[in-house]
Amino acid sequence: MRSKSFMLALLLFGASAYAEEPKAYQSGELLQMDSVRCGGEKSQELLCQEYQLQTDKVVYRIRPWEMKRSVLLPVGEHAQFRFAKEKMLLRVEAVDGKEREYVVVSMKPRSDSTADASPVRLNHLQ
């Protein structure tokens, strides 16, 4: 009986050691929201919400995964996000803190990054 309980405890411990850690959230700021054409029927053109989400190094352009369940997000607010497969899972505490699914339309490095800027130093020969 002891060997069975020992094996069970060993199995549970081993399974918990291989359990996946929850993915950490990245953070950014919602800079702007635009209404862009996203398709539709011939008689009615649909507009989608497209947001700019700025992180320390990257600016993402994102749209809601499903327009039916989209919520208007407040521009200028802090947002947290993580990636799961082909979706960005975004949550904004100022709204309700729920995770919502977005698709990344584009991404580019921040142009105002101070990490790339280095001071120019002139020597006496120039």
Long-range contacts (C-beta under 8 A, 24 or more apart in sequence): 23-82, 23-83, 23-84, 24-82, 25-80, 25-81, 25-82, 25-91, 26-55, 26-80, 26-81, 26-82, 27-55, 27-78, 27-79, 27-80, 27-81, 28-53, 28-54, 28-55, 28-60, 28-78, 28-79, 28-81, 29-53, 29-54, 29-76, 29-77, 29-78, 29-79, 30-73, 30-74, 30-75, 30-76, 30-77, 30-79, 30-92, 31-59, 31-75, 31-76, 32-75, 33-72, 33-73, 33-75, 36-63, 38-63, 38-67, 49-73, 50-105, 51-75, 51-102, 53-79, 53-81, 53-90, 54-110, 55-110, 56-110, 57-109, 57-110, 57-113, 57-115, 58-107, 58-108, 58-109, 58-110, 59-107, 59-108, 59-109, 59-110, 60-88, 60-104, 60-106, 60-107, 61-104, 61-105, 61-106, 61-107, 62-88, 62-90, 62-102, 62-103, 62-104, 62-105, 63-102, 63-103, 63-105, 64-100, 64-101, 64-102, 64-103, 65-100, 65-101, 65-102, 65-103, 66-101, 69-100, 70-100, 71-95, 71-100
